[in-house]
Amino acid sequence: MDYIYYKNAKISYSDNGNGIPVVLLHGFLENSTMWDFYTSYFSKKYRIIAIDLLGHGKTDSMSYMHTMEDMADAVHAVLSHLDIAEAIFIGHSMGGYVSLAIAELYPEIIKGIVLLNSTSKEDSQERKLNRMRAVKAVKQNADIFVSMSIANLFSEENRGKLINEIEAVKLQALKTPLQGIISALEGMKVRKDREFLLHQATFPILLILGKKDPVLNYGDNISQSEATPVKLVTLPDGHMSHIENREDLILILNNFFKNF
């Protein structure tokens, strides 16, 4: 891992391979290590940049709330440091929210976007309330909150099958600082709806959803791609497609990269 300083915060990232730049952005309670398999696989053909978002991994927190715009600015600072003028972005969950914020703030840098188990929609009122409850729960006992949250990201069938994988994700999630957890929850709660970007995009967008996603209801989220140029791909399992459906995802991403 390498790092830069942005507004006095250390932003950590890795940079591997050569070719078209591909930026990997992790989700909430994750960090850039979630992409290790994909970095190793794709860096043989592409330049893979994996970034720890604000308050996650080895990247510092900046404030009580990290908006998706704050995170987008930090990502842009890394790419500017690396002299990357244009890249493909793959964002898992919260990383997808950040990718869309980058698309609005810095459209010139976007070659294409993959929204992996993510959405362009803002939080519903119910989800906003759940974020507020989550902040309270984290302040009371962060370890319990994290442990319960991680298991609930997988489809019910896979919770019994992928015990080792779930434990590995949990161990990484438990490294997330308390302030990083709270700041991300607060930032996701207030994020704006960016569904309009799916209609206006001049670059390819791929939306990958899990049919049994416990976090993002499949039925509620397929509609965002209707009457847009966005390509929708459905996978059979939960919110962690990069683990639950690894072979399928590799094939899907390889096909997407053929657009460039």
C-alpha positions as CSV (number, residue, x, y, z in Angstrom):
1,M,0.0,0.0,0.0
2,D,1.1,3.6,-0.7
3,Y,-0.5,6.8,0.4
4,I,-0.9,10.5,-0.1
5,Y,-2.0,13.3,2.2
6,Y,-5.3,15.1,1.4
7,K,-6.5,17.8,3.7
8,N,-4.1,16.5,6.4
9,A,-5.6,13.0,6.1
10,K,-3.6,10.0,5.0
11,I,-5.3,8.3,2.0
12,S,-4.1,4.8,1.4
13,Y,-4.1,3.0,-2.0
14,S,-2.5,0.3,-4.0
15,D,-1.4,0.6,-7.7
16,N,-0.7,-2.6,-9.7
17,G,-0.3,-3.5,-13.3
18,N,-0.4,-1.6,-16.6
19,G,-3.0,-0.7,-19.1
20,I,-6.4,0.9,-18.8
21,P,-6.8,2.2,-15.3
22,V,-9.5,0.4,-13.2
23,V,-10.4,2.0,-9.8
24,L,-11.8,-0.4,-7.2
25,L,-13.9,1.2,-4.4
26,H,-15.0,-1.0,-1.4
27,G,-18.2,-0.8,0.6
28,F,-19.1,0.1,4.1
29,L,-17.1,-1.8,6.8
30,E,-14.8,-3.1,4.0
31,N,-11.4,-1.9,2.8
32,S,-9.2,-2.4,-0.3
33,T,-8.2,-5.9,0.8
34,M,-11.7,-7.1,-0.3
35,W,-10.3,-6.7,-3.9
36,D,-7.1,-8.8,-3.4
37,F,-8.2,-11.6,-5.6
38,Y,-9.5,-9.3,-8.3
39,T,-6.4,-7.1,-8.2
40,S,-4.2,-10.1,-8.7
41,Y,-6.3,-11.4,-11.5
42,F,-6.9,-8.2,-13.5
43,S,-3.6,-6.5,-13.0
44,K,-2.2,-8.9,-15.6
45,K,-4.0,-6.9,-18.2
46,Y,-5.1,-3.6,-16.5
47,R,-3.8,-1.0,-14.1
48,I,-5.7,-1.7,-10.9
49,I,-5.9,1.0,-8.3
50,A,-7.7,0.0,-5.0
51,I,-8.3,2.8,-2.6
52,D,-9.2,2.8,1.1
53,L,-12.1,5.2,1.5
54,L,-12.2,7.8,4.3
55,G,-12.3,6.2,7.7
56,H,-11.7,2.7,6.4
57,G,-8.7,0.4,6.1
58,K,-5.5,2.5,6.5
59,T,-7.1,5.8,5.4
60,D,-7.8,8.4,8.1
61,S,-11.1,9.9,9.1
62,M,-11.5,13.6,8.3
63,S,-14.7,14.6,10.2
64,Y,-17.8,13.4,12.0
65,M,-19.6,12.9,8.7
66,H,-18.0,11.6,5.5
67,T,-20.3,12.5,2.7
68,M,-20.1,10.7,-0.6
69,E,-18.8,13.9,-2.1
70,D,-16.0,14.0,0.6
71,M,-15.0,10.5,-0.4
72,A,-15.2,11.3,-4.1
73,D,-12.9,14.3,-3.6
74,A,-10.4,12.0,-1.8
75,V,-10.4,9.4,-4.6
76,H,-10.0,12.2,-7.1
77,A,-6.9,13.5,-5.2
78,V,-5.3,10.0,-5.4
79,L,-6.0,9.8,-9.1
80,S,-4.6,13.3,-9.7
81,H,-1.5,12.3,-7.8
82,L,-1.1,9.3,-10.1
83,D,-1.7,11.4,-13.2
84,I,-4.8,9.3,-14.2
85,A,-7.0,11.3,-16.5
86,E,-9.7,8.6,-17.1
87,A,-10.6,5.3,-15.5
88,I,-13.2,2.6,-15.2
89,F,-14.7,2.6,-11.7
90,I,-16.0,-0.5,-9.9
91,G,-17.8,0.3,-6.7
92,H,-19.2,-2.2,-4.2
93,S,-22.2,-1.0,-2.3
94,M,-21.0,2.3,-0.7
95,G,-18.2,2.3,-3.2
96,G,-20.9,2.5,-5.9
97,Y,-22.4,5.6,-4.2
98,V,-18.9,7.2,-4.3
99,S,-18.5,6.2,-8.0
100,L,-21.7,8.1,-8.8
101,A,-20.6,11.1,-6.8
102,I,-17.4,11.1,-8.8
103,A,-19.4,10.9,-12.0
104,E,-21.3,14.0,-11.1
105,L,-18.4,16.0,-9.7
106,Y,-15.7,14.9,-12.2
107,P,-17.5,13.4,-15.2
108,E,-14.4,13.9,-17.4
109,I,-12.5,11.1,-15.5
110,I,-15.2,8.4,-16.0
111,K,-14.7,5.8,-18.8
112,G,-17.3,3.5,-17.3
113,I,-18.9,2.4,-14.0
114,V,-19.8,-0.9,-12.5
115,L,-22.3,-0.6,-9.6
116,L,-21.8,-3.9,-7.7
117,N,-24.6,-4.6,-5.2
118,S,-25.2,-0.9,-5.2
119,T,-27.9,1.7,-6.1
120,S,-28.2,5.2,-7.5
121,K,-31.2,5.8,-5.2
122,E,-31.0,7.8,-2.0
123,D,-31.9,6.2,1.3
124,S,-35.6,5.7,1.9
125,Q,-37.0,7.2,5.1
126,E,-36.9,3.8,6.7
127,R,-33.3,3.3,5.8
128,K,-32.4,6.7,7.1
129,L,-34.0,5.8,10.5
130,N,-32.1,2.5,10.4
131,R,-28.8,4.4,9.9
132,M,-29.6,6.6,12.9
133,R,-30.3,3.4,15.0
134,A,-27.0,2.0,13.7
135,V,-25.1,5.0,14.9
136,K,-26.5,4.5,18.4
137,A,-25.7,0.8,18.3
138,V,-22.2,1.4,17.2
139,K,-21.6,3.9,20.0
140,Q,-22.9,1.3,22.5
141,N,-20.8,-1.7,21.2
142,A,-19.1,-1.4,17.8
143,D,-17.9,-5.1,17.8
144,I,-21.4,-6.5,18.2
145,F,-22.7,-4.2,15.5
146,V,-20.0,-5.1,13.1
147,S,-20.3,-8.9,13.7
148,M,-24.0,-8.9,13.2
149,S,-23.8,-6.6,10.1
150,I,-21.3,-8.8,8.3
151,A,-23.2,-12.1,8.5
152,N,-26.4,-10.3,7.3
153,L,-24.7,-9.3,4.0
154,F,-24.8,-12.8,2.7
155,S,-27.8,-14.8,1.4
156,E,-29.3,-17.0,4.1
157,E,-28.1,-20.2,2.2
158,N,-24.5,-19.0,2.1
159,R,-24.3,-18.1,5.8
160,G,-23.9,-21.8,6.5
161,K,-21.7,-22.6,3.5
162,L,-19.2,-19.7,3.6
163,I,-18.3,-19.7,7.3
164,N,-14.6,-19.1,6.7
165,E,-15.2,-16.4,4.2
166,I,-17.6,-14.6,6.4
167,E,-15.2,-14.8,9.3
168,A,-12.4,-13.3,7.1
169,V,-14.7,-10.4,6.1
170,K,-15.6,-9.9,9.8
171,L,-12.0,-9.7,10.9
172,Q,-11.3,-7.0,8.4
173,A,-14.5,-5.1,9.3
174,L,-13.5,-5.2,13.0
175,K,-10.4,-3.2,12.1
176,T,-12.6,-0.2,11.0
177,P,-12.2,2.6,13.5
178,L,-15.3,3.7,15.4
179,Q,-15.2,7.2,13.9
180,G,-14.9,5.7,10.4
181,I,-18.1,3.6,10.9
182,I,-20.1,6.5,12.3
183,S,-18.9,9.0,9.6
184,A,-19.8,6.6,6.8
185,L,-23.3,5.9,8.3
186,E,-23.9,9.7,8.6
187,G,-22.7,10.3,5.1
188,M,-24.8,7.5,3.5
189,K,-27.8,8.7,5.3
190,V,-27.7,12.1,3.6
191,R,-26.5,11.1,0.2
192,K,-28.5,12.5,-2.7
193,D,-30.4,10.5,-5.3
194,R,-28.3,10.1,-8.4
195,E,-30.7,8.1,-10.6
196,F,-30.7,10.9,-13.1
197,L,-27.1,10.0,-13.9
198,L,-28.2,6.6,-15.2
199,H,-30.4,8.4,-17.8
200,Q,-27.8,11.0,-18.8
201,A,-24.6,8.9,-18.8
202,T,-22.5,9.1,-21.9
203,F,-20.3,6.2,-20.7
204,P,-21.2,2.5,-20.1
205,I,-22.8,1.6,-16.8
206,L,-23.2,-1.9,-15.5
207,L,-25.5,-2.6,-12.6
208,I,-25.0,-5.9,-10.8
209,L,-27.6,-7.0,-8.3
210,G,-28.0,-10.0,-6.1
211,K,-31.4,-11.7,-6.3
212,K,-31.4,-12.5,-2.6
213,D,-29.6,-9.4,-1.4
214,P,-30.6,-8.8,2.3
215,V,-29.4,-5.2,2.1
216,L,-30.7,-3.9,-1.2
217,N,-34.1,-5.4,-2.1
218,Y,-33.8,-6.7,-5.6
219,G,-37.4,-5.8,-6.6
220,D,-37.0,-2.2,-5.3
221,N,-33.7,-1.7,-7.3
222,I,-34.2,-3.2,-10.7
223,S,-36.5,-0.3,-11.7
224,Q,-33.6,2.2,-11.7
225,S,-32.2,0.7,-14.9
226,E,-35.5,0.8,-16.8
227,A,-35.5,3.2,-19.8
228,T,-31.8,3.8,-19.4
229,P,-28.8,2.6,-21.3
230,V,-27.6,0.8,-18.2
231,K,-27.0,-2.9,-18.5
232,L,-28.5,-5.0,-15.6
233,V,-27.0,-8.3,-14.6
234,T,-28.6,-10.4,-11.9
235,L,-26.7,-12.9,-9.7
236,P,-28.4,-15.5,-7.6
237,D,-27.1,-14.7,-4.1
238,G,-26.7,-11.9,-1.7
239,H,-24.9,-8.6,-1.2
240,M,-21.4,-10.0,-1.4
241,S,-21.3,-11.0,-5.1
242,H,-17.5,-10.7,-5.2
243,I,-17.4,-13.6,-2.7
244,E,-20.7,-15.5,-3.3
245,N,-20.4,-15.4,-7.1
246,R,-16.7,-15.0,-7.8
247,E,-16.5,-17.0,-11.1
248,D,-19.6,-15.3,-12.5
249,L,-18.3,-11.9,-11.6
250,I,-15.0,-12.5,-13.2
251,L,-16.7,-13.4,-16.5
252,I,-19.1,-10.4,-16.2
253,L,-16.2,-8.0,-15.6
254,N,-14.1,-9.4,-18.5
255,N,-17.1,-8.9,-20.8
256,F,-17.6,-5.3,-19.6
257,F,-14.0,-4.5,-20.1
258,K,-14.3,-5.4,-23.8
259,N,-16.2,-2.1,-24.2
260,F,-12.9,-0.2,-23.8
